[in-house]
Amino acid sequence: MSCDERFMKEAAALGLSFDGEIKIGGNYVPLIRDGNHVYVSGQIPRVDNTVVVTGPVGEEVSVAQAQFAAKVCVMRALALLRRSLGSLDQVKAIPRISVYVQSAQAFTQQSEVADGASEILFDVLGPAGAHTRTSVGVFQLPKNAAVEVDLIATVE
């Protein structure tokens, strides 16, 4: 099964489509290629015009909901890569991801939230989805998003 087929399978499992416009929220580009590296801007869990998981994790948002948000974020990043490269089979590695979690004051499970993003990368890209990762708790994210994910991809 190709990475693109696995991507479509994951989208169906999430009950979402990533075929529409991937909106950005400012004066920047969603991704930029520098040689064999593609830098993908931070993605929030937005589907069409709706941020699907909002609020602080550990207060208004459960860990499971935040993991879902992380999955949506990384699927958006993969959708951008797929459009830019023509196929996710062009991705050779994901050397780095950063996961930002809007956290309630006492919340300390940012790494568990980030597991949602990591799971998608491994499921869609197989061995190329292996990555290093930082997960950070933050006070606030754009549009009150619960999670934001950015990544770097190595491509052919």
Secondary structure in CASP SS format (residue, H / E / C, confidence):
PFRMAT SS
TARGET T0000
AUTHOR 0000-0000-0000
METHOD secondary structure of the structure
MODEL  1
M C 1.00
S C 1.00
C H 1.00
D H 1.00
E H 1.00
R H 1.00
F H 1.00
M H 1.00
K H 1.00
E H 1.00
A H 1.00
A H 1.00
A H 1.00
L H 1.00
G C 1.00
L C 1.00
S C 1.00
F C 1.00
D C 1.00
G C 1.00
E C 1.00
I C 1.00
K C 1.00
I C 1.00
G C 1.00
G C 1.00
N C 1.00
Y C 1.00
V C 1.00
P C 1.00
L E 1.00
I E 1.00
R E 1.00
D E 1.00
G C 1.00
N C 1.00
H E 1.00
V E 1.00
Y E 1.00
V E 1.00
S E 1.00
G E 1.00
Q E 1.00
I C 1.00
P C 1.00
R E 1.00
V E 1.00
D C 1.00
N C 1.00
T E 1.00
V E 1.00
V C 1.00
V C 1.00
T E 1.00
G C 1.00
P C 1.00
V E 1.00
G C 1.00
E C 1.00
E C 1.00
V E 1.00
S C 1.00
V H 1.00
A H 1.00
Q H 1.00
A H 1.00
Q H 1.00
F H 1.00
A H 1.00
A H 1.00
K H 1.00
V H 1.00
C H 1.00
V H 1.00
M H 1.00
R H 1.00
A H 1.00
L H 1.00
A H 1.00
L H 1.00
L H 1.00
R H 1.00
R H 1.00
S H 1.00
L H 1.00
G C 1.00
S C 1.00
L H 1.00
D H 1.00
Q H 1.00
V E 1.00
K E 1.00
A E 1.00
I E 1.00
P E 1.00
R E 1.00
I E 1.00
S E 1.00
V E 1.00
Y E 1.00
V E 1.00
Q E 1.00
S E 1.00
A C 1.00
Q C 1.00
A C 1.00
F C 1.00
T C 1.00
Q C 1.00
Q H 1.00
S H 1.00
E H 1.00
V H 1.00
A H 1.00
D H 1.00
G H 1.00
A H 1.00
S H 1.00
E H 1.00
I H 1.00
L H 1.00
F H 1.00
D H 1.00
V H 1.00
L H 1.00
G H 1.00
P H 1.00
A H 1.00
G H 1.00
A C 1.00
H C 1.00
T E 1.00
R E 1.00
T E 1.00
S E 1.00
V E 1.00
G E 1.00
V E 1.00
F C 1.00
Q C 1.00
L C 1.00
P H 1.00
K H 1.00
N H 1.00
A E 1.00
A C 1.00
V E 1.00
E E 1.00
V E 1.00
D E 1.00
L E 1.00
I E 1.00
A E 1.00
T E 1.00
V E 1.00
E C 1.00
END
